[in-house]
Amino acid sequence: MEKTLLKVGGMSCGHCKASVEKALKALPGVVEALVNLEAQEVAVEFDSTKVSVEEMKKAITEDGYEILA
Ligand SMILES: [Cu+2]
C-alpha cells in the first residue's frame, strides 16, 4: 500500500472534507482518505496497482476542488 499527500484548494468546511473523502474513497484502490482542513491537504492510502495519483486528482477536480500540488 502506498501513501500520498495532496494539496487541495477550496475546502472550507466539514461538507468539503466529507465530499473530497467520499470522492476519493469511491475510487477502486483507495483504502483511506483523510482531509486536514487547516493544512488544505488530503492524505490518501492507496493500492498503486489499482489507482493512480492522476485518477485521484481527477476525482477531486471533478468534485469541484482545486489541486494545488
Ligand atoms: Cu465546505
N, CA, C, O and the ligand as a Tripos MOL2 file, in Angstrom:
@<TRIPOS>MOLECULE
protein
  277   275    70     0     0
PROTEIN
NO_CHARGES

@<TRIPOS>ATOM
      1 N           0.8480   -1.2010    0.0000 N.3       1 MET1
      2 CA          0.0000    0.0000    0.0000 C.3       1 MET1
      3 C           0.8800    1.2460    0.0000 C.2       1 MET1
      4 O           1.9130    1.2860    0.6680 O.2       1 MET1
      5 N           0.4720    2.2380   -0.7370 N.am      2 GLU2
      6 CA          1.2460    3.4790   -0.8080 C.3       2 GLU2
      7 C           0.4820    4.6230   -0.1620 C.2       2 GLU2
      8 O          -0.7310    4.5600    0.0340 O.2       2 GLU2
      9 N           1.2330    5.6750    0.1630 N.am      3 LYS3
     10 CA          0.6020    6.8500    0.7530 C.3       3 LYS3
     11 C           1.0400    8.0800   -0.0010 C.2       3 LYS3
     12 O           2.1810    8.1740   -0.4550 O.2       3 LYS3
     13 N           0.1170    9.0360   -0.1360 N.am      4 THR4
     14 CA          0.4950   10.3000   -0.7410 C.3       4 THR4
     15 C          -0.2620   11.4150   -0.0360 C.2       4 THR4
     16 O          -1.2790   11.1870    0.6190 O.2       4 THR4
     17 N           0.2580   12.6220   -0.1880 N.am      5 LEU5
     18 CA         -0.3440   13.8020    0.4120 C.3       5 LEU5
     19 C          -0.6180   14.7850   -0.7110 C.2       5 LEU5
     20 O           0.3050   15.2370   -1.3890 O.2       5 LEU5
     21 N          -1.8940   15.1180   -0.9080 N.am      6 LEU6
     22 CA         -2.2490   16.0470   -1.9760 C.3       6 LEU6
     23 C          -2.6900   17.3810   -1.3780 C.2       6 LEU6
     24 O          -3.4270   17.4240   -0.3930 O.2       6 LEU6
     25 N          -2.2270   18.4600   -1.9900 N.am      7 LYS7
     26 CA         -2.6580   19.8040   -1.5840 C.3       7 LYS7
     27 C          -3.9110   20.1380   -2.3790 C.2       7 LYS7
     28 O          -3.9080   20.1270   -3.6100 O.2       7 LYS7
     29 N          -4.9850   20.4350   -1.6500 N.am      8 VAL8
     30 CA         -6.2660   20.7050   -2.3110 C.3       8 VAL8
     31 C          -6.8040   22.0520   -1.8650 C.2       8 VAL8
     32 O          -6.9090   22.3250   -0.6690 O.2       8 VAL8
     33 N          -7.1480   22.9040   -2.8480 N.am      9 GLY9
     34 CA         -7.6930   24.2200   -2.5310 C.3       9 GLY9
     35 C          -9.2080   24.2210   -2.6170 C.2       9 GLY9
     36 O          -9.8010   23.4290   -3.3490 O.2       9 GLY9
     37 N          -9.8360   25.1270   -1.8550 N.am     10 GLY10
     38 CA        -11.2830   25.3090   -1.9390 C.3      10 GLY10
     39 C         -12.0650   24.5560   -0.8850 C.2      10 GLY10
     40 O         -13.2930   24.6380   -0.8460 O.2      10 GLY10
     41 N         -11.3660   23.8200   -0.0240 N.am     11 MET11
     42 CA        -12.0710   23.1010    1.0420 C.3      11 MET11
     43 C         -12.1870   24.0170    2.2550 C.2      11 MET11
     44 O         -11.1810   24.4780    2.7940 O.2      11 MET11
     45 N         -13.4200   24.2750    2.6790 N.am     12 SER12
     46 CA        -13.5910   25.2490    3.7570 C.3      12 SER12
     47 C         -14.3660   24.7450    4.9710 C.2      12 SER12
     48 O         -14.3220   25.3710    6.0290 O.2      12 SER12
     49 N         -15.0580   23.6490    4.8400 N.am     13 CYS13
     50 CA        -15.8810   23.2190    5.9710 C.3      13 CYS13
     51 C         -16.0150   21.6980    5.9940 C.2      13 CYS13
     52 O         -15.4300   20.9920    5.1730 O.2      13 CYS13
     53 N         -16.7850   21.2230    6.9400 N.am     14 GLY14
     54 CA        -16.9730   19.7860    7.0870 C.3      14 GLY14
     55 C         -17.5930   19.1380    5.8710 C.2      14 GLY14
     56 O         -17.3190   17.9770    5.5670 O.2      14 GLY14
     57 N         -18.4340   19.8920    5.1710 N.am     15 HIS15
     58 CA        -19.0280   19.3410    3.9570 C.3      15 HIS15
     59 C         -17.9620   19.0760    2.9000 C.2      15 HIS15
     60 O         -17.9580   18.0280    2.2540 O.2      15 HIS15
     61 N         -17.0630   20.0340    2.7350 N.am     16 CYS16
     62 CA        -15.9830   19.8850    1.7490 C.3      16 CYS16
     63 C         -15.1230   18.6850    2.1100 C.2      16 CYS16
     64 O         -14.7650   17.8760    1.2530 O.2      16 CYS16
     65 N         -14.8000   18.5840    3.3830 N.am     17 LYS17
     66 CA        -13.9810   17.4700    3.8700 C.3      17 LYS17
     67 C         -14.6400   16.1370    3.5190 C.2      17 LYS17
     68 O         -14.0020   15.2410    2.9650 O.2      17 LYS17
     69 N         -15.9230   16.0210    3.8500 N.am     18 ALA18
     70 CA        -16.6410   14.7700    3.5980 C.3      18 ALA18
     71 C         -16.7460   14.4880    2.1070 C.2      18 ALA18
     72 O         -16.6380   13.3430    1.6680 O.2      18 ALA18
     73 N         -16.9580   15.5460    1.3370 N.am     19 SER19
     74 CA        -17.1450   15.3930   -0.1010 C.3      19 SER19
     75 C         -15.8800   14.8910   -0.7890 C.2      19 SER19
     76 O         -15.9370   13.9890   -1.6250 O.2      19 SER19
     77 N         -14.7420   15.4780   -0.4340 N.am     20 VAL20
     78 CA        -13.4640   15.0670   -1.0250 C.3      20 VAL20
     79 C         -13.1160   13.6370   -0.5920 C.2      20 VAL20
     80 O         -12.6720   12.8240   -1.4010 O.2      20 VAL20
     81 N         -13.3230   13.3510    0.6770 N.am     21 GLU21
     82 CA        -13.0200   11.9980    1.1660 C.3      21 GLU21
     83 C         -13.8970   10.9680    0.4610 C.2      21 GLU21
     84 O         -13.4290    9.8880    0.0990 O.2      21 GLU21
     85 N         -15.1730   11.3070    0.2690 N.am     22 LYS22
     86 CA        -16.1000   10.3800   -0.3900 C.3      22 LYS22
     87 C         -15.7050   10.1670   -1.8560 C.2      22 LYS22
     88 O         -15.7340    9.0420   -2.3540 O.2      22 LYS22
     89 N         -15.3370   11.2520   -2.5380 N.am     23 ALA23
     90 CA        -14.9560   11.1520   -3.9540 C.3      23 ALA23
     91 C         -13.7390   10.2490   -4.1120 C.2      23 ALA23
     92 O         -13.6610    9.4610   -5.0550 O.2      23 ALA23
     93 N         -12.7940   10.3650   -3.1880 N.am     24 LEU24
     94 CA        -11.5870    9.5390   -3.2790 C.3      24 LEU24
     95 C         -11.8760    8.0890   -2.9340 C.2      24 LEU24
     96 O         -11.4100    7.1750   -3.6130 O.2      24 LEU24
     97 N         -12.6500    7.8850   -1.8710 N.am     25 LYS25
     98 CA        -12.9360    6.5130   -1.4500 C.3      25 LYS25
     99 C         -13.7960    5.7690   -2.4650 C.2      25 LYS25
    100 O         -13.8610    4.5400   -2.4410 O.2      25 LYS25
    101 N         -14.4570    6.5070   -3.3570 N.am     26 ALA26
    102 CA        -15.2710    5.8690   -4.3950 C.3      26 ALA26
    103 C         -14.4000    5.2140   -5.4610 C.2      26 ALA26
    104 O         -14.8730    4.3790   -6.2320 O.2      26 ALA26
    105 N         -13.1210    5.5980   -5.5010 N.am     27 LEU27
    106 CA        -12.2170    5.0170   -6.4970 C.3      27 LEU27
    107 C         -11.7390    3.6430   -6.0320 C.2      27 LEU27
    108 O         -11.2860    3.4890   -4.8980 O.2      27 LEU27
    109 N         -11.8400    2.6510   -6.9070 N.am     28 PRO28
    110 CA        -11.3000    1.3370   -6.5400 C.3      28 PRO28
    111 C          -9.7980    1.4750   -6.3070 C.2      28 PRO28
    112 O          -9.0870    2.0530   -7.1290 O.2      28 PRO28
    113 N          -9.3270    0.9500   -5.2020 N.am     29 GLY29
    114 CA         -7.9030    1.0280   -4.9060 C.3      29 GLY29
    115 C          -7.5740    2.0320   -3.8230 C.2      29 GLY29
    116 O          -6.5020    1.9730   -3.2210 O.2      29 GLY29
    117 N          -8.4970    2.9620   -3.5660 N.am     30 VAL30
    118 CA         -8.2720    3.9060   -2.4680 C.3      30 VAL30
    119 C          -8.7580    3.2730   -1.1680 C.2      30 VAL30
    120 O          -9.9300    2.9260   -1.0270 O.2      30 VAL30
    121 N          -7.8370    3.1300   -0.2290 N.am     31 VAL31
    122 CA         -8.1470    2.4470    1.0300 C.3      31 VAL31
    123 C          -8.5870    3.4480    2.0990 C.2      31 VAL31
    124 O          -9.5160    3.1910    2.8640 O.2      31 VAL31
    125 N          -7.8960    4.6030    2.1360 N.am     32 GLU32
    126 CA         -8.2180    5.5960    3.1430 C.3      32 GLU32
    127 C          -7.9550    6.9830    2.5850 C.2      32 GLU32
    128 O          -6.9850    7.1930    1.8560 O.2      32 GLU32
    129 N          -8.8280    7.9370    2.9300 N.am     33 ALA33
    130 CA         -8.6330    9.3300    2.5420 C.3      33 ALA33
    131 C          -9.0090   10.1840    3.7390 C.2      33 ALA33
    132 O         -10.1090   10.0680    4.2780 O.2      33 ALA33
    133 N          -8.0920   11.0380    4.1460 N.am     34 LEU34
    134 CA         -8.3290   11.8600    5.3200 C.3      34 LEU34
    135 C          -7.9250   13.3070    5.0340 C.2      34 LEU34
    136 O          -6.7600   13.6100    4.7780 O.2      34 LEU34
    137 N          -8.9290   14.1940    5.0860 N.am     35 VAL35
    138 CA         -8.6820   15.6070    4.8160 C.3      35 VAL35
    139 C          -8.2790   16.3260    6.1030 C.2      35 VAL35
    140 O          -8.8700   16.1240    7.1640 O.2      35 VAL35
    141 N          -7.2610   17.1650    5.9760 N.am     36 ASN36
    142 CA         -6.8830   18.0890    7.0370 C.3      36 ASN36
    143 C          -7.2380   19.4850    6.5170 C.2      36 ASN36
    144 O          -6.5400   20.0360    5.6660 O.2      36 ASN36
    145 N          -8.3420   20.0520    7.0450 N.am     37 LEU37
    146 CA         -8.8330   21.3300    6.5210 C.3      37 LEU37
    147 C          -7.8410   22.4720    6.7260 C.2      37 LEU37
    148 O          -7.6050   23.2570    5.8090 O.2      37 LEU37
    149 N          -7.2600   22.5700    7.9210 N.am     38 GLU38
    150 CA         -6.3270   23.6760    8.2110 C.3      38 GLU38
    151 C          -5.1480   23.6630    7.2470 C.2      38 GLU38
    152 O          -4.7060   24.7050    6.7630 O.2      38 GLU38
    153 N          -4.6490   22.4570    6.9800 N.am     39 ALA39
    154 CA         -3.4770   22.3300    6.1160 C.3      39 ALA39
    155 C          -3.8650   22.3200    4.6310 C.2      39 ALA39
    156 O          -2.9960   22.3960    3.7620 O.2      39 ALA39
    157 N          -5.1910   22.2260    4.3390 N.am     40 GLN40
    158 CA         -5.6490   22.1000    2.9580 C.3      40 GLN40
    159 C          -4.9790   20.9090    2.2750 C.2      40 GLN40
    160 O          -4.5060   20.9970    1.1420 O.2      40 GLN40
    161 N          -4.9570   19.8120    2.9930 N.am     41 GLU41
    162 CA         -4.3030   18.6120    2.4820 C.3      41 GLU41
    163 C          -5.2170   17.4120    2.6250 C.2      41 GLU41
    164 O          -6.0920   17.3720    3.4900 O.2      41 GLU41
    165 N          -4.9960   16.4370    1.7600 N.am     42 VAL42
    166 CA         -5.6590   15.1590    1.9440 C.3      42 VAL42
    167 C          -4.6100   14.0470    1.8800 C.2      42 VAL42
    168 O          -3.8430   13.9390    0.9240 O.2      42 VAL42
    169 N          -4.6070   13.2410    2.9130 N.am     43 ALA43
    170 CA         -3.7030   12.0960    2.9950 C.3      43 ALA43
    171 C          -4.4520   10.8830    2.4520 C.2      43 ALA43
    172 O          -5.5410   10.5510    2.9190 O.2      43 ALA43
    173 N          -3.8550   10.2320    1.4670 N.am     44 VAL44
    174 CA         -4.5070    9.0980    0.8320 C.3      44 VAL44
    175 C          -3.6360    7.8560    0.9370 C.2      44 VAL44
    176 O          -2.4260    7.8980    0.7120 O.2      44 VAL44
    177 N          -4.2720    6.7670    1.2800 N.am     45 GLU45
    178 CA         -3.6100    5.4730    1.2800 C.3      45 GLU45
    179 C          -4.2490    4.6790    0.1500 C.2      45 GLU45
    180 O          -5.4730    4.5670    0.0710 O.2      45 GLU45
    181 N          -3.4080    4.1280   -0.7260 N.am     46 PHE46
    182 CA         -3.9700    3.5160   -1.9260 C.3      46 PHE46
    183 C          -3.0960    2.3740   -2.4430 C.2      46 PHE46
    184 O          -1.9290    2.2260   -2.0800 O.2      46 PHE46
    185 N          -3.7170    1.5830   -3.3030 N.am     47 ASP47
    186 CA         -3.0340    0.4810   -3.9650 C.3      47 ASP47
    187 C          -2.6670    0.9580   -5.3700 C.2      47 ASP47
    188 O          -3.5370    1.1290   -6.2240 O.2      47 ASP47
    189 N          -1.3790    1.1670   -5.5990 N.am     48 SER48
    190 CA         -0.9550    1.7680   -6.8650 C.3      48 SER48
    191 C          -1.1340    0.8320   -8.0620 C.2      48 SER48
    192 O          -0.9690    1.2580   -9.2060 O.2      48 SER48
    193 N          -1.4660   -0.4240   -7.8150 N.am     49 THR49
    194 CA         -1.7520   -1.3070   -8.9490 C.3      49 THR49
    195 C          -3.1960   -1.1070   -9.4240 C.2      49 THR49
    196 O          -3.5650   -1.5600  -10.5070 O.2      49 THR49
    197 N          -4.0130   -0.4230   -8.6030 N.am     50 LYS50
    198 CA         -5.4290   -0.2500   -8.9500 C.3      50 LYS50
    199 C          -5.8170    1.1810   -9.2650 C.2      50 LYS50
    200 O          -6.7900    1.4190   -9.9810 O.2      50 LYS50
    201 N          -5.0650    2.1380   -8.7370 N.am     51 VAL51
    202 CA         -5.4490    3.5380   -8.9360 C.3      51 VAL51
    203 C          -4.1880    4.3960   -8.9930 C.2      51 VAL51
    204 O          -3.2070    4.1320   -8.2990 O.2      51 VAL51
    205 N          -4.2360    5.4370   -9.8400 N.am     52 SER52
    206 CA         -3.0800    6.3260   -9.9640 C.3      52 SER52
    207 C          -3.3600    7.6530   -9.2740 C.2      52 SER52
    208 O          -4.5070    8.0040   -9.0000 O.2      52 SER52
    209 N          -2.2820    8.3790   -9.0020 N.am     53 VAL53
    210 CA         -2.4280    9.7060   -8.3980 C.3      53 VAL53
    211 C          -3.1970   10.6160   -9.3460 C.2      53 VAL53
    212 O          -3.9840   11.4550   -8.9060 O.2      53 VAL53
    213 N          -2.9670   10.4480  -10.6600 N.am     54 GLU54
    214 CA         -3.6930   11.2670  -11.6350 C.3      54 GLU54
    215 C          -5.2040   11.0450  -11.5380 C.2      54 GLU54
    216 O          -5.9890   11.9890  -11.6300 O.2      54 GLU54
    217 N          -5.5980    9.7800  -11.3510 N.am     55 GLU55
    218 CA         -7.0320    9.4750  -11.2130 C.3      55 GLU55
    219 C          -7.6020   10.1130   -9.9390 C.2      55 GLU55
    220 O          -8.7440   10.5720   -9.9180 O.2      55 GLU55
    221 N          -6.7980   10.1310   -8.8950 N.am     56 MET56
    222 CA         -7.2580   10.7560   -7.6450 C.3      56 MET56
    223 C          -7.4220   12.2590   -7.8330 C.2      56 MET56
    224 O          -8.3920   12.8520   -7.3610 O.2      56 MET56
    225 N          -6.4700   12.8610   -8.5210 N.am     57 LYS57
    226 CA         -6.5390   14.3060   -8.7700 C.3      57 LYS57
    227 C          -7.7600   14.6460   -9.6210 C.2      57 LYS57
    228 O          -8.4250   15.6590   -9.4020 O.2      57 LYS57
    229 N          -8.0440   13.7720  -10.6030 N.am     58 LYS58
    230 CA         -9.1960   13.9830  -11.4740 C.3      58 LYS58
    231 C         -10.4950   13.9160  -10.6620 C.2      58 LYS58
    232 O         -11.3990   14.7300  -10.8560 O.2      58 LYS58
    233 N         -10.5780   12.9480   -9.7590 N.am     59 ALA59
    234 CA        -11.7880   12.7990   -8.9300 C.3      59 ALA59
    235 C         -12.0020   14.0470   -8.0740 C.2      59 ALA59
    236 O         -13.1370   14.4730   -7.8580 O.2      59 ALA59
    237 N         -10.9070   14.6280   -7.5900 N.am     60 ILE60
    238 CA        -11.0160   15.8230   -6.7440 C.3      60 ILE60
    239 C         -11.4680   17.0280   -7.5730 C.2      60 ILE60
    240 O         -12.3400   17.7830   -7.1420 O.2      60 ILE60
    241 N         -10.8870   17.2090   -8.7450 N.am     61 THR61
    242 CA        -11.2750   18.3620   -9.5590 C.3      61 THR61
    243 C         -12.7090   18.2090  -10.0790 C.2      61 THR61
    244 O         -13.4440   19.1900  -10.1910 O.2      61 THR61
    245 N         -13.0940   16.9760  -10.3920 N.am     62 GLU62
    246 CA        -14.4720   16.7460  -10.8440 C.3      62 GLU62
    247 C         -15.4680   16.9810   -9.7130 C.2      62 GLU62
    248 O         -16.6410   17.2640   -9.9580 O.2      62 GLU62
    249 N         -14.9990   16.8650   -8.4920 N.am     63 ASP63
    250 CA        -15.8490   17.1220   -7.3300 C.3      63 ASP63
    251 C         -15.9400   18.6350   -7.0510 C.2      63 ASP63
    252 O         -16.7190   19.0600   -6.1980 O.2      63 ASP63
    253 N         -15.1570   19.4340   -7.7600 N.am     64 GLY64
    254 CA        -15.2590   20.8840   -7.6430 C.3      64 GLY64
    255 C         -14.1470   21.5480   -6.8440 C.2      64 GLY64
    256 O         -14.2550   22.7220   -6.4900 O.2      64 GLY64
    257 N         -13.0890   20.8160   -6.5580 N.am     65 TYR65
    258 CA        -11.9900   21.3980   -5.7920 C.3      65 TYR65
    259 C         -10.7480   21.4800   -6.6640 C.2      65 TYR65
    260 O         -10.6870   20.9130   -7.7540 O.2      65 TYR65
    261 N          -9.7650   22.2000   -6.1520 N.am     66 GLU66
    262 CA         -8.5990   22.5390   -6.9480 C.3      66 GLU66
    263 C          -7.3520   21.8330   -6.4100 C.2      66 GLU66
    264 O          -7.0960   21.8320   -5.2060 O.2      66 GLU66
    265 N          -6.5950   21.2440   -7.3100 N.am     67 ILE67
    266 CA         -5.3330   20.6360   -6.9190 C.3      67 ILE67
    267 C          -4.2500   21.7060   -6.8790 C.2      67 ILE67
    268 O          -3.9750   22.3600   -7.8850 O.2      67 ILE67
    269 N          -3.6400   21.8780   -5.7180 N.am     68 LEU68
    270 CA         -2.5810   22.8830   -5.5810 C.3      68 LEU68
    271 C          -1.2120   22.2750   -5.7780 C.2      68 LEU68
    272 O          -0.2840   22.9600   -6.2080 O.2      68 LEU68
    273 N          -1.0750   21.0150   -5.4730 N.am     69 ALA69
    274 CA          0.2090   20.3290   -5.6730 C.3      69 ALA69
    275 C          -0.0110   18.8340   -5.6280 C.2      69 ALA69
    276 O           0.9400   18.0660   -5.7750 O.2      69 ALA69
    277 CU        -17.4570   23.2480    2.5870 Cu       70 CU70
@<TRIPOS>BOND
     1     1     2 1
     2     2     3 1
     3     3     4 2
     4     3     5 am
     5     5     6 1
     6     6     7 1
     7     7     8 2
     8     7     9 am
     9     9    10 1
    10    10    11 1
    11    11    12 2
    12    11    13 am
    13    13    14 1
    14    14    15 1
    15    15    16 2
    16    15    17 am
    17    17    18 1
    18    18    19 1
    19    19    20 2
    20    19    21 am
    21    21    22 1
    22    22    23 1
    23    23    24 2
    24    23    25 am
    25    25    26 1
    26    26    27 1
    27    27    28 2
    28    27    29 am
    29    29    30 1
    30    30    31 1
    31    31    32 2
    32    31    33 am
    33    33    34 1
    34    34    35 1
    35    35    36 2
    36    35    37 am
    37    37    38 1
    38    38    39 1
    39    39    40 2
    40    39    41 am
    41    41    42 1
    42    42    43 1
    43    43    44 2
    44    43    45 am
    45    45    46 1
    46    46    47 1
    47    47    48 2
    48    47    49 am
    49    49    50 1
    50    50    51 1
    51    51    52 2
    52    51    53 am
    53    53    54 1
    54    54    55 1
    55    55    56 2
    56    55    57 am
    57    57    58 1
    58    58    59 1
    59    59    60 2
    60    59    61 am
    61    61    62 1
    62    62    63 1
    63    63    64 2
    64    63    65 am
    65    65    66 1
    66    66    67 1
    67    67    68 2
    68    67    69 am
    69    69    70 1
    70    70    71 1
    71    71    72 2
    72    71    73 am
    73    73    74 1
    74    74    75 1
    75    75    76 2
    76    75    77 am
    77    77    78 1
    78    78    79 1
    79    79    80 2
    80    79    81 am
    81    81    82 1
    82    82    83 1
    83    83    84 2
    84    83    85 am
    85    85    86 1
    86    86    87 1
    87    87    88 2
    88    87    89 am
    89    89    90 1
    90    90    91 1
    91    91    92 2
    92    91    93 am
    93    93    94 1
    94    94    95 1
    95    95    96 2
    96    95    97 am
    97    97    98 1
    98    98    99 1
    99    99   100 2
   100    99   101 am
   101   101   102 1
   102   102   103 1
   103   103   104 2
   104   103   105 am
   105   105   106 1
   106   106   107 1
   107   107   108 2
   108   107   109 am
   109   109   110 1
   110   110   111 1
   111   111   112 2
   112   111   113 am
   113   113   114 1
   114   114   115 1
   115   115   116 2
   116   115   117 am
   117   117   118 1
   118   118   119 1
   119   119   120 2
   120   119   121 am
   121   121   122 1
   122   122   123 1
   123   123   124 2
   124   123   125 am
   125   125   126 1
   126   126   127 1
   127   127   128 2
   128   127   129 am
   129   129   130 1
   130   130   131 1
   131   131   132 2
   132   131   133 am
   133   133   134 1
   134   134   135 1
   135   135   136 2
   136   135   137 am
   137   137   138 1
   138   138   139 1
   139   139   140 2
   140   139   141 am
   141   141   142 1
   142   142   143 1
   143   143   144 2
   144   143   145 am
   145   145   146 1
   146   146   147 1
   147   147   148 2
   148   147   149 am
   149   149   150 1
   150   150   151 1
   151   151   152 2
   152   151   153 am
   153   153   154 1
   154   154   155 1
   155   155   156 2
   156   155   157 am
   157   157   158 1
   158   158   159 1
   159   159   160 2
   160   159   161 am
   161   161   162 1
   162   162   163 1
   163   163   164 2
   164   163   165 am
   165   165   166 1
   166   166   167 1
   167   167   168 2
   168   167   169 am
   169   169   170 1
   170   170   171 1
   171   171   172 2
   172   171   173 am
   173   173   174 1
   174   174   175 1
   175   175   176 2
   176   175   177 am
   177   177   178 1
   178   178   179 1
   179   179   180 2
   180   179   181 am
   181   181   182 1
   182   182   183 1
   183   183   184 2
   184   183   185 am
   185   185   186 1
   186   186   187 1
   187   187   188 2
   188   187   189 am
   189   189   190 1
   190   190   191 1
   191   191   192 2
   192   191   193 am
   193   193   194 1
   194   194   195 1
   195   195   196 2
   196   195   197 am
   197   197   198 1
   198   198   199 1
   199   199   200 2
   200   199   201 am
   201   201   202 1
   202   202   203 1
   203   203   204 2
   204   203   205 am
   205   205   206 1
   206   206   207 1
   207   207   208 2
   208   207   209 am
   209   209   210 1
   210   210   211 1
   211   211   212 2
   212   211   213 am
   213   213   214 1
   214   214   215 1
   215   215   216 2
   216   215   217 am
   217   217   218 1
   218   218   219 1
   219   219   220 2
   220   219   221 am
   221   221   222 1
   222   222   223 1
   223   223   224 2
   224   223   225 am
   225   225   226 1
   226   226   227 1
   227   227   228 2
   228   227   229 am
   229   229   230 1
   230   230   231 1
   231   231   232 2
   232   231   233 am
   233   233   234 1
   234   234   235 1
   235   235   236 2
   236   235   237 am
   237   237   238 1
   238   238   239 1
   239   239   240 2
   240   239   241 am
   241   241   242 1
   242   242   243 1
   243   243   244 2
   244   243   245 am
   245   245   246 1
   246   246   247 1
   247   247   248 2
   248   247   249 am
   249   249   250 1
   250   250   251 1
   251   251   252 2
   252   251   253 am
   253   253   254 1
   254   254   255 1
   255   255   256 2
   256   255   257 am
   257   257   258 1
   258   258   259 1
   259   259   260 2
   260   259   261 am
   261   261   262 1
   262   262   263 1
   263   263   264 2
   264   263   265 am
   265   265   266 1
   266   266   267 1
   267   267   268 2
   268   267   269 am
   269   269   270 1
   270   270   271 1
   271   271   272 2
   272   271   273 am
   273   273   274 1
   274   274   275 1
   275   275   276 2
@<TRIPOS>SUBSTRUCTURE
     1 MET1         2 RESIDUE 1 A MET
     2 GLU2         6 RESIDUE 1 A GLU
     3 LYS3        10 RESIDUE 1 A LYS
     4 THR4        14 RESIDUE 1 A THR
     5 LEU5        18 RESIDUE 1 A LEU
     6 LEU6        22 RESIDUE 1 A LEU
     7 LYS7        26 RESIDUE 1 A LYS
     8 VAL8        30 RESIDUE 1 A VAL
     9 GLY9        34 RESIDUE 1 A GLY
    10 GLY10       38 RESIDUE 1 A GLY
    11 MET11       42 RESIDUE 1 A MET
    12 SER12       46 RESIDUE 1 A SER
    13 CYS13       50 RESIDUE 1 A CYS
    14 GLY14       54 RESIDUE 1 A GLY
    15 HIS15       58 RESIDUE 1 A HIS
    16 CYS16       62 RESIDUE 1 A CYS
    17 LYS17       66 RESIDUE 1 A LYS
    18 ALA18       70 RESIDUE 1 A ALA
    19 SER19       74 RESIDUE 1 A SER
    20 VAL20       78 RESIDUE 1 A VAL
    21 GLU21       82 RESIDUE 1 A GLU
    22 LYS22       86 RESIDUE 1 A LYS
    23 ALA23       90 RESIDUE 1 A ALA
    24 LEU24       94 RESIDUE 1 A LEU
    25 LYS25       98 RESIDUE 1 A LYS
    26 ALA26      102 RESIDUE 1 A ALA
    27 LEU27      106 RESIDUE 1 A LEU
    28 PRO28      110 RESIDUE 1 A PRO
    29 GLY29      114 RESIDUE 1 A GLY
    30 VAL30      118 RESIDUE 1 A VAL
    31 VAL31      122 RESIDUE 1 A VAL
    32 GLU32      126 RESIDUE 1 A GLU
    33 ALA33      130 RESIDUE 1 A ALA
    34 LEU34      134 RESIDUE 1 A LEU
    35 VAL35      138 RESIDUE 1 A VAL
    36 ASN36      142 RESIDUE 1 A ASN
    37 LEU37      146 RESIDUE 1 A LEU
    38 GLU38      150 RESIDUE 1 A GLU
    39 ALA39      154 RESIDUE 1 A ALA
    40 GLN40      158 RESIDUE 1 A GLN
    41 GLU41      162 RESIDUE 1 A GLU
    42 VAL42      166 RESIDUE 1 A VAL
    43 ALA43      170 RESIDUE 1 A ALA
    44 VAL44      174 RESIDUE 1 A VAL
    45 GLU45      178 RESIDUE 1 A GLU
    46 PHE46      182 RESIDUE 1 A PHE
    47 ASP47      186 RESIDUE 1 A ASP
    48 SER48      190 RESIDUE 1 A SER
    49 THR49      194 RESIDUE 1 A THR
    50 LYS50      198 RESIDUE 1 A LYS
    51 VAL51      202 RESIDUE 1 A VAL
    52 SER52      206 RESIDUE 1 A SER
    53 VAL53      210 RESIDUE 1 A VAL
    54 GLU54      214 RESIDUE 1 A GLU
    55 GLU55      218 RESIDUE 1 A GLU
    56 MET56      222 RESIDUE 1 A MET
    57 LYS57      226 RESIDUE 1 A LYS
    58 LYS58      230 RESIDUE 1 A LYS
    59 ALA59      234 RESIDUE 1 A ALA
    60 ILE60      238 RESIDUE 1 A ILE
    61 THR61      242 RESIDUE 1 A THR
    62 GLU62      246 RESIDUE 1 A GLU
    63 ASP63      250 RESIDUE 1 A ASP
    64 GLY64      254 RESIDUE 1 A GLY
    65 TYR65      258 RESIDUE 1 A TYR
    66 GLU66      262 RESIDUE 1 A GLU
    67 ILE67      266 RESIDUE 1 A ILE
    68 LEU68      270 RESIDUE 1 A LEU
    69 ALA69      274 RESIDUE 1 A ALA
    70 CU70       277 GROUP 0 **** ****
